[in-house]
Each structure stands twice: as structure tokens, then as C-alpha cells.
Amino acid sequence: MENNIKDKIKQFFVDECGVEATITDSDQLFSSGLVSSINMVQLLVFLEGEFDIKVSPLETSLDNFDTIQTLESFVAQKQTS
């Protein structure tokens, strides 16, 4: 299931944010400026809809959202809680 999470998140960044498909799981997305803060709202809507999770404002930190790898872990954790 986790690879499916990762693939969907990566595809979101490619399709919706114009990120190159060559991004890696550990590329910094927000802190590097590769993705803008405006895309954070789109990402939150996508994550909540696609993975049937709720994200609180306190959870929207770079620790959870800056790479595909941390996003994948965050989503997997939310799905099991």
C-alpha cells in the first residue's frame, strides 16, 4: 500500500505543481522553493480526499510535508490511527 501512497503523492506534485517527474523521495519540496506555499492548500485537499484522512493545522509542518518520503510516512500513520 505504501508504494501506492508514494506514487499518488509524486503524481500530484507532477500534475498539479509542475514539478519534474525526476524528483526523488528525499528532494525537499517546500523548504527548497520547488513547491510554493500556495500549493500547500491544494496538497491538503488532495491528501484528505485521496487518502480519507483529516490533517490538523498543527500537523502542517516541514517535518511532515517537505519530502515525498515524509508525506508518505505521515499519510500511512494517519491511515492507521
C-alpha positions, -999 to 999 in steps of 0.1 A, spaced: 0 0 0 28 24 9 42 25 -27 8 34 -39 8 63 -15 42 74 -27 32 71 -63 0 91 -59 18 119 -39 45 121 -65 20 123 -93 1 151 -75 33 172 -75 40 165 -112 4 171 -123 -7 199 -101 25 218 -91 46 214 -123 74 195 -106 96 174 -128 89 137 -128 125 131 -119 121 143 -83 132 118 -57 116 107 -25 140 128 -5 140 160 -25 130 190 -4 98 204 -19 87 234 2 119 244 20 138 245 -13 112 266 -30 105 238 -55 68 240 -45 52 272 -33 32 276 -1 1 282 -22 4 245 -33 1 235 4 -37 242 3 -40 220 -29 -19 193 -12 -41 193 19 -73 190 -1 -57 162 -22 -44 142 8 -77 144 27 -97 134 -3 -75 108 -18 -65 90 14 -96 97 35 -76 114 63 -80 146 83 -50 169 87 -50 194 115 -33 228 111 -7 218 138 4 188 116 12 210 85 49 213 92 80 207 71 87 177 93 56 160 78 53 177 44 88 186 29 96 154 10 76 127 -7 91 103 19 79 123 49 45 127 33 42 90 27 50 82 63 26 109 75 -3 96 54 4 59 64 5 69 100 -28 88 97 -45 59 80 -36 36 108 -46 59 136 
